[in-house]
């Protein structure tokens, strides 16, 4: 998505309406990263019901626990 979809001229204006937040759930360099990854993974599964990486989620700004839509997996086109 970051390579094939997000940079498209028809998509960029839409993305400007959103705030991007990335939760990396696979960092394992040290104990702090492992613990943060575990917490991020728990949040991701709670919000989406999925363990997919990557997963793209749109949440309601006023209710960040309310998922509006999601897309599981990568788009490897490009």
C-alpha positions, 0 to 999 in steps of 0.5 A, a space after each residue: 500500500 505504501 508503494 502502490 496505493 498511497 502515492 497515487 495522485 487520486 489517493 493523496 488528497 484523501 489521505 491528507 484528511 487522516 492522521 497516520 499512526 504506525 504500530 510496529 508489532 515485530 520489533 525484538 532488539 531489546 526488552 523495551 521493544 519486545 514489551 512495546 511490540 507485545 502491547 501494540 499486538 494486543 491493541 491491534 488484535 483487540 481493535 481488528 480481531 486480526 494478527 495480520 501484518 500489515 493491517 490498515 485501520 481507520 478509526 473514529 477520531 472521537 472514539 478511537 476504539 471504534 473501527 470504521 474500516 480495515 484492510 488486512 495484508 499487503 498490496 505488493 503491486 507497484 
